[in-house]
Structures are given as structure tokens and as C-alpha cells.
Amino acid sequence: MEPVASNVAHIRRRIASAAGRAGRDPSSVRLIAVTKTVDVERAAEAISAGVLDLGESRVQEARRKFDVIGAKAQWHMIGPLQTNKAKYCPGLFSLIHSLDRLELMEELSRRSLGEGLVMRGLLQVNLTGETQKGGCRPQDAADILKAASRLPGLRIEGLMTIPRFSDDPEDSRPVFRALLELRADLDRIGIENTGLDEISAGMTGDFEVAVEEGATMVRVGSAIFGERG
């Protein structure tokens, strides 16, 4: 078995074990292989190994790979997105995980409508207070979602977060729990035209904890493709 395929199989086993500990169906967790800086050939290996979703952090890099791989995978934008890059997103990304401000959402809606599409996205929430990280403040989430719900070319389908970096995956658990608590609070408000079913949380170092805490999507890169320089 090729290394990428072997790594994908190993990650899936770990997801299944984590889901089992939480009493969850492993099929409720989507593995997103993060292909940032990974060449097209290795990304294609992941697809051959059964990966259906690829995550990119840069629009231009995603566009280059999409030209080769196309619709063999669903493409996810998982990194910070500049408003001036919104014009490239409709028809390229199936889901944008990093929506954190209304200006960006409005531009995405406008661009999507121009293509006859509705963009799907997640609201990124900054639960650590780190200024270098994207994401809205949790106390602003409801107001942003209410405004986003009125945009005809955009539908929010859940939440995303990135915990503080740590060598101990248990350090991420309180952040993941806080995200689920925020979702419960937002659910009680009942915002129209907004779904909160998806939770994008967990990366190579802490995806098992994220699954135990309810993540429906985990973003795994180096555990599949190896460390990148």
C-alpha cells in the first residue's frame, strides 16, 4: 500500500475509534485531507485512497489543482479568505470554513448570485482570543448569523474553530466543548435560513478529541502527507 493510502486508512481507523468512544457513527465524521503545499500527484493519491474532500488555504493554489483534479473531490477553503478573492470561490469551493465577517459574506453572496449559485459556508469563531487567528468573537456570532441569513447567495451551515496550538491534544477539548455550547445557544435563538449541523474542528494533533466532542469534519494534513517545510 502506498504511504498516503496507508496513512489515510490509519486516520480513518483512529476516527472510527474516537467516534466509538463517543457513541457516534464514524460515518458522521468527514475527513478533509489538507493539501496545502502538497503537489497534485499526492493529492490524487489521497483521492485514490477514498478521500472525497480536499482542503486548501490559498485560492490560487486551489485553482491550480482544481484545473487538474476538478470534481473528483469536493474542495474546501479552510484558510483566511481575503474579500478580493471571493470572486474566484463560486464553482470552485463546495464549502468555505473561514467566514468571519459580514463584508466577506456579502461579497461572496454577490459573486455567487452572479453565477447562479448559493455558496455554502461555516462561521469561524475565535474562542481563544488570539489576535493572529481569524474568526469572530463568540458574542458577535448571533448578530453575524442573523445578517448573513438575509444574503440570498450564501447559506451558513455550521461553525468552525481553531484551538490554541499545543502538544497536548487534551488542551483543545475545552475549546471544542465551548464551540458546541455556542451552537446550542445559537440553536435556541433559531436563526432562519441558517443551519448549524456542521462542526469543523480538529487537525492532525487533536482530531480524535474533536471527534469525541462532536466534530462532523476534521482537517488533517501532515498525518496524511507528512510534515511540510
Buried (B, 14 or more C-beta within 10 A) or exposed (E): EEEBBEBBEEBBEBBBBBBEEBEBEBEEBBBBBBBBEBEBEBBBBBBEBEBEBBBBBBBEBBBEBBEEBEEBBBBBBBBBBEEEBBBBBBBBBBBBBBBBBBEBBBBBBBBBBEEEBBBBBBBBBBBBEEEEBBBBEBEBBBEBBBEBBEBEBBBBBBBBBBBEEEEEBEBBBEBBBBBBEBBEEBEEEEBEBBEBEBBBBBBBBBBBBBBBBBBBBBBBBBBBBEEEE
